[in-house]
Amino acid sequence: MMRMKHLISIVFLLTLGAVLHGQHNTLTSIEESEGWILLFDGKTTDAWRGYNKKAFPEKGWEVRDENLVITFSGTEEEGLAGDIVTKERYGNFELRLEFMLTDSANSGVFYLVKEFEGSPIWHLSPEYQILDNPTYESMLGDWMDKHRTGDNYDLEAAAEDHSNPVGEWNTARILKRGNHVEHWLNGKICVQYEIGSIKWKRQVQQSKFSEFAMYAMEKQGNIGLQDHGHEVMYRNIKIRRL
């Protein structure tokens, strides 16, 4: 009898583990009724393609253990495969995803992406920064202002660092409705801003984007993930139109 109970316990634990594991990269019935769609199902990359490309990169990105992974190349912004973007374009939306950083990792989530041949994705697209904050703070000091995880890259900094340590999962949320945009990290709001406002225009003029007249001017665009040469894992990427 004890042996049978032991076997039943093992089967139960294995089943429970499988169920819990299967919760990633899926939608609940409530999410489906609210209009959420998956941008990554843990198996395929059908919703994505390379930036300025028709197909998904053949190297540099991979599906590993049901995670969408940028592989390490050590080539910094050049990456190995380059950035990827969604095949669909979005105007008003709510985007949610989870990410895990490795040591010294750097990446970002772009939105309102406008593709131009020969022009990198960041020239015209707002970015939700993703970074190993402590490592870069030790190297770059004050430069880190407006460049930490959750920041509106090079424009506005969060009042606090809400990121989890390297090796732990973080939850990002981007809300864009009209000209209003919010960046959230692990349930805490990081920045919120109005595209086209006097404050925002001043921030753009004081940033690296001042020379790009069409920066963030698209009413709708692709969602992008950055290949910055460091390993970063993504999962549970979902979006709904508002």
N, C-alpha and C positions, 0 to 999 in steps of 0.2 A: 504494500500500500504506500509506504514512504517513497519507494522508487517511482511509483506512478505519479504521486503528488509532485515529486521533483521534476519529472518529465513534463508535466502539465505546466509547472512554473516556468520552465525553460521556454516552452512553446509560447506561453503568454508573453514573456519578456521579449522574445524575438518578434512576435506579432506586433506588440506595442511599439517596439523600435521601428519596425517597418512603417507603421501608421504615422508615427511622429515624423520620420524621415520624409514620408510622402507628402507632408503638408507643405514642403517648400515647392515653389514654382507652380502653385495651383491657386485656384480661386474658390472661395466659398460661395454658396448659393446666394448669400446676401450681397457679396461683391459683384457677382454676375448681374443681379437685379439692379445694382447701382450703376451698371455700365462699365465696370472695370474690364480691361483685356490684358492678357499676359503678353509681354514683349520678349519673354524667354521662358521656355517650358522645361528647362533642365536637360534637354536632349538635343534640340536643334537650334539653329541661328536663323531661321527662316524670316524673322521680322527685321533682320539687319543686313546691311551691305557696307562695303568700305566707303569712306568719304571720297566723293568724286569718282566713285567706281560703281560698276553695275553688279558686281558679285561680292560675296563675303571673302575676306582675306584667306589665302590658303595657309598662311603661317602667321605666327605672332599672337593669334587669338585661338583659344581652344575651349572645348567643353570638358571639364574635369570634375568628377564626383558631383555632377548636376550643378556645377557653378560655371559661369562664363568668366574665363580667366585671360587676362593679359599676361603673356609670358615675359620673363625678364630678358632684356637684350642689352642693357647697359648703354643704350644709344641716346638716352635722354629724350628730348622732344621729337627727334627723328623717328623714334620707335623702331619696331621691326616690321610691323604690318601697317601701321598708321591707324588713325582714328576710324571708328565705325559710326554709322548713323542708322536710324530707323528708316524703313522704306516709306512709312507714312509720315505726313506732316501734321502738326498740331498747332492750334491757335490758343484757345482757352483750355486748360488741362490741369489735372492733378497727377503728378508722377511720384511713385514710391518705389524704393529699391533698398537692398541691403548690400553693403560692401565690407570687405576685410582687407586691411593693408598689411604688407610685409615691411621689413625694415627699410627705411629711406624711400618708401614708395611715394609716388606722385601721380595723380590722375585728375580727372574732372568730368563733370556731367554738363554737357552743353544743351541749350535749347534755343528755339527760334533760329535754327541753323539755316544759313543760306550758302549754297555751294558755288564756289567760283574756281575754275581751273587755275592751278598755280598759286592759289591763295590758301593759307592754312585756315582751319576751322575757327580758330580763336579770333581772327581779325574782325568778324562781324557778329559773333555769337556770345551771349552772356554765358558765364560759367559758374557752376556750383563747384568750388574748389574741394578736392580730396587730397589729403596730404598727411604724412607722418610728421605731425607738428613738432614733437620734442626734438627729433633729429635735426630738422631744418632750423629750429630756433637756436640750437646750439651752434650752428654754422653761420646763420645769416642775421641773427639778432633783430634789429629794428625793421629790416626789410620784410619781415614776416607780417607786418601790419597789412590787413586786407588780403592775405594769402593763406590763411589757415582753413582747415576743413569747415565747410559750411558757409564760408564767406562768399560774397558776390565778388568774384576774383578781380583784384586791383581797383575796385570801386568802393566797397564798404565792408567793414569788419564786424563780426559778431562781438557783443559785449563780453561774452564768456566763451570758453572752450568747452563744448559739450561732447567732444569725441571720446570714444573708448580707445584703450591702448592697442598697439599693434598686435595682431593675432586674435582680436575679438571682433565680432560683427557689429556694424553700425547700421542704423536705419536713417535713410535720407528721404526727405519729402520736398518737392517743389510744387508750389501752387502758382498758377498764372491765370488771372482773370482780367480781361481788358488790359489796362496798363499796370495793374497791380501785381506784384510778384512777391512771393515769400519763400525763404529757404528755412527748412527745419532739419534738425539733427537730433536723433534719439529722443524725440518727443518735445524738444525745446526749440523755440523759434530763434533763428540766428540773425537774419536780416529781413527787412521788408522794404520795398521801394516802389516808386511809380515811374515807369518809363516815360520820359518826356517832361518830367517835372523840372522846376528850376534847380532844385538840389541835385537831381540826377544829371542834368546837363553840366553842372559845375563839376561833379565827380568825374564824368567822362572826359572833360577838358583837362583835368588834372591827372589823367591816367594814360596808360600806354595806348589806349584806343582813340585818343584825340585826333589822330590823323585819318581815321576811318569814318567818313561821313555817314555811312549807312549802318554803323554799329547798332545792333539791337532794334533795327527799324522794320524788320519783317513782322507782319501781322500773324503769320503762322510759319512754322519751319520744322525741321527734323529734330529729333532728340539725338545727341551724340555722346559717345564714351571715348575718352582720350587714351591713346597709347603714348605714354611718356617714358617708355623703356623699363618700367618697373612692374613687378608682379602685383596685380590687384585682382581680387575675386569679387564677382557680382552675382547676386541671386534675387529671386522674388521681385523681378522688375515688372511693374504693372502700371497702367495708365488709364485714365478715363477722361473723356472730353467733357467740358463744362459748358 
